[in-house]
Amino acid sequence: MSAAPSAAPLRPVPRPGVSAIEAYIPGKSGAPGAHKVHKLSSNETPLGPSPAALAALQASAASLALYPDGNSTALRGAIAARYGLDPARIVCGAGSDELLSLLAYAYVGPGDEGLFSAHGFLVYRIAVLAAGGTPVAAPERDLTTDVDALLARVSERTKIVYVANPNNPTGTYLPFEEVRRLHAGLPPHVLLVLDGAYAEYVRRNDYSAGLDLVLEADNVVMTRTFSKIHGLAALRIGWMVAPAHVTDAVNRIRGPFNLSSAAIAAGAAAIADEAHVAAAVAHNTVWLDRLTEAVTGLGLAVTPSVGNFLLVHFPAEAGRSAAEADAYLAGRGVIVRRVSAYGLPDALRVTVGGAEANAAFLAALTDFVRGAHA
Ligand SMILES: *Cc1c(COP(=O)(O)O)cnc(C)c1O
């Protein structure tokens, strides 16, 4: 054996890129000391899941010893029936987060770039880095995805573009014409991923989650989730619809049993309960307006949102900052989301909750603004 000094590391070292990832920090779920906690930090639905989904979940307990159906056939069938799709074009994931990552693993490698907008969902950056690629962020205009800025950053190295529409945490959206313009400007080798996590909530005539584009084009994927309007975040269920060559690639690399039987059964029941979804939309539409109006009335700027949350802006000055508001609200049992990691240190994201939580939020925020905390 040679005694020459070796560059071999003394312990296992992750691939380049892995150490560059700042781990995703979920919204807080508790407030020490507060007797009643209102969690408005993770965009969950105040209505909870469909009763039919709960019944299906309970029934699934009878077969816990058996492996789940690795193709999620019942769930893909229910999704296909709801949206008039070919089940072969659908892949289910353990949350849409898994699918966003699998798309990066399938299409992005060292030397490749993954593109998204500056205040886009944090999972995109993590997925691109974890796949060994280089993340590229395009600036936004008025906290809204800027199609021209994205297109200006497309290069031969670009392999994937992620657009959350509407976006989290800003709550803003791109009209479908703008999504089409983005697609038209992309070279055919670039995969466009339209993340429609909040699509059901949007009430705008010029909005579309992008299904038509997925069906027309050879390089567009739409991802959706059961974590938001369907109220099944704990079960981890997402799905994507894509061209057959993309579903083929993702099916090759996903875990063979990536959804549990409980998730498959509950998801299939949830998507069939259209009345439950309609009730959630109705609740959100009323409260999104009320909260926006009330917070604006306190003199705070609110970014116009089409989702189930709002982005509230605070002055950077001492005594009135987002960090102080966050701490004050937490002390009153109202948990909201700081969004510094999204490049928005002076804003808080607040989920539209139930009537009681919304009232608690507004009461606490009013006291904060009026200086009752000082
Ligand atoms: C919440 C959210 C998701 C959904 O994640 P799941 O893994 O399905 O729970 C995806 N994209 C965006 C923009 C989100 O806010």
The ligand as an ORCA input file, in Angstrom:
! r2SCAN-3c Opt
* xyz 0 1
  C     -48.860     22.937     -0.337
  C     -48.237     23.005     -1.693
  C     -48.004     21.848     -2.413
  C     -48.511     20.529     -1.925
  O     -47.633     19.747     -1.314
  P     -48.037     18.255     -0.912
  O     -46.740     17.559     -0.974
  O     -48.993     17.744     -1.960
  O     -48.645     18.299      0.436
  C     -47.435     21.942     -3.670
  N     -47.133     23.133     -4.188
  C     -47.384     24.277     -3.543
  C     -47.094     25.580     -4.188
  C     -47.922     24.237     -2.253
  O     -48.146     25.368     -1.588
*
